[in-house]
Amino acid sequence: MHPHLTFHVTPKLPERLEPLRQIVMNIWWSWEPEARGLFREINPELWHRVNHSPIRMLQLASQDRLVELSRDPDYLHRLDTTFRRFKTYLDRPDTYFKKRAADSPLNGPIAYFSAEFGFHESIPIYSGGLGILSGDHCKAASDLDLPFIGVTLLYRHGYFKQQINSDGWQEARELDQNFHQLPVEEVTINGKPLIIHVPMIHRNVAVKVWKMAVGRVTLYLLDTDVPENPHEDREITAQLYGGNKETRIQQEIILGMGGVRMFDALNIEPEVYHMNEGHSAFLSLERIRRRMASHNLSFRAALQVVAASNVFTTHTPVPAGNDAFSPNMMRHYFAGYCADSGISFDDFYTFGQATVHPDPDFSMTILALRTSRHANGVSALHGEVSREMWQNVWAGVPSSEVPISSVTNGVHTKTWLAPEFSRLFTKYLGDDWEDHITDTEFWGRVTNIPAEKLWSTHQHLKSRLVDFARERVRKQRKRNGETPDELRKVSKMLDRDILTIGFARRFATYKRATLLFSDEERLFKLLNHTERPVQFIFAGKAHPADDGGKAFIQKVIEFTRREGFCHRIAFIEDYDAYIGRRLYQGVDLWLNNPLRPLEASGTSGMKLPPNGGINLSVLDGWWCEAYNKKNGWAIGEEITDGDPTFQNHVDAASLYHLLESQIVPLYYTKPDGNLPLAWIQVMQESMKTVTPMYNTERMVTEYNERFYERAAKARSIFTPNDCAAAAALADWKNEIRRNWEQIRIDHVDVAVTDPLDVPVGDPVTVEARVHFGEVNPDHVSVEAYYGESDEHNIISPTIQPLERVEGPDQTGCLTYRGQIIPSDSGAFGLSVRVVPTSPHLVQAHELRRITWSH
Ligand SMILES: *Cc1c(COP(=O)(O)O)cnc(C)c1O
């Protein structure tokens, strides 16, 4: 008989287990394996079914089992210990920030905006690397105890679940989440749920605010699925990176502008805003609007305060990762904003465009760059690539001076570390190893871990991975209706004694997941060598709109079925943080072969070394700076902007060659018949060099000291006396811009007798005559720009201000003079340039005006 009604009966938590309820609602548990263990123990089978969600465990556990645990002294002891550690973590008095607070210019919080946050597999509001980075950033901000608040959207359907059908084609399944099954709570004010309203064209969209506790940090999540909204508005926050351009611009308005409004409603005034990728860049517009209203400022005066306290991180040189909207769409959504803000639409539109060769569309990356005085890429190489890529935003400024620096990404070590390795560190490095996570000298001690212990721990984790991969593949094939015979083959696939290489990432085509398959015969030999075989485990999702990426998945799947390959190649569907952990902790070697220089940083490879894994990677992103010739392997050449076909060819050849001639032999050489000693040395070198550098504690400390604190300081210069300094700076900039075109460098003279024979080290006098028109010469700097040169460029230039010596003459020209010293022999180039200067500029080139002698 079908029930008339169904409802869910939740268990009553026995009094003695109350601490579990507090632990559940703070995702501190996502990096504390002991805390997760308390929930797993309630019912290990259920634990897997609910994707390791502690909150679901408390909702679904049987009453009897909870009562039983509440009388189990051993369980209670562990519960109490874990709860005490949780409290100690929250109240710790000697954190980085508490020790620093007295000297730090930060008084208010840092507001960190990101479209996705990856904390744990049971909280599916992330799609890939960007989200995982935001999550790890947040966790480290909590560890360091920074005044830090995250802002994102709460997606009803999250990111899709991947299923591979029997044709090897990726299918996307939508989740439908009940937010009461996530560790989030409604934000209330005076007992009522907080709803804010975000103006959008001719209506106001209602947005509900949720919060989540991440250690000491709070994350706010915005949700438009509220009854007072019409259906289409309820759908705005339905899907992460779903829908069309229209959905995307609406999401970005809710995230950026809604986020700022939310702070207002909560009476919180962030001191610094950090945009993690351009999705949230509309926050600048809302901040400007508010500052104009509260201090009676012009758009550009308000911009000075806002930009001084904005930090922007760009994450990819790939065009699809840089959002842009058409002029019509922008007019549709922002004509009203422009009218309210007293700025013409055309003027407004330039904030999303380059100065020279502008694209017709409005770029969110450019908006973020134009409205932040602190910007960075995510590895040294990506910083360089970004300076070139966005150079046209700063017309005339050499790429080396484009104000985008870099902070190399990191990972939150404890989140990704196998508890087994954590125990090894405790035993052989000291139980305070977590306090030394960025201490390179400390990590030099990894050789204290006996080689056989390191190896056996690693092998244990590899066995677990092999079991896990088989189980997942069996499930997937069963769903696709494969015969029992086919299913039986799964238990013959993979082997823990074989060199195991992992490859898991988004199947964006530039990541070249199929590079390994470019020479099938060579691959076949590698896989099927009688004494020294190799095996591969793949995972990864393609964006639902990316058929190129899906075709790559299909190709991998095809090999997982092909005779001669199928026992050594596995694909695990629905890559998420959990599959990630199994892989990072279990494989011997991590393969990364993107088309250089398109991988801005990459972070998955950083998760391996603390777990004893090694990297085999193209010299792109973070690996370009981490590789030291002893801690892993580098694929191919350092080619930038090459022909992709040629690059594929070079990199594939190098990949096979490295495997055949170095990697495989090293792995299988066991001088004592037992341990691969030389391989273990590479493991140690990898652990020692990567762990202390490529973690989020180092990364967030850098963000704090190089950006957040500077941004807070810059802001504090502009805010006193109703932002008088900001208004003055805006007026000054307007005047300089109005008259700038009048500046001309009339004449440059170099006092050398023979330009073909200038002795190295001899000072050379440079003289320039500059016509200023109405520009006040006190407001500029006239500079010699010189150095070693090729036909087109001055390479690694020196910049030296010249001194005003004469003038103005009858024609209004002033003469400037200075001495330069050519420090090396060879072709030498010199230019003279004029740039505006003021002590109130936060960046040297923020006016984006520069005049060169030609
Ligand atoms: C670390 C991680 C990523 C990012 O890895 P990349 O190397 O940047 O591709 C993506 N997805 C998951 C689940 C991760 O854990």
The ligand as an ORCA input file, in Angstrom:
! r2SCAN-3c Opt
* xyz 0 1
  C      43.066     20.473     -6.575
  C      41.847     20.213     -7.342
  C      41.658     20.812     -8.590
  C      42.668     21.746     -9.210
  O      43.648     21.041     -9.866
  P      44.428     21.590    -11.148
  O      45.779     21.050    -11.017
  O      44.411     23.085    -11.038
  O      43.709     21.091    -12.320
  C      40.496     20.536     -9.280
  N      39.564     19.703     -8.784
  C      39.705     19.110     -7.585
  C      38.646     18.203     -7.079
  C      40.848     19.348     -6.824
  O      40.982     18.778     -5.630
*
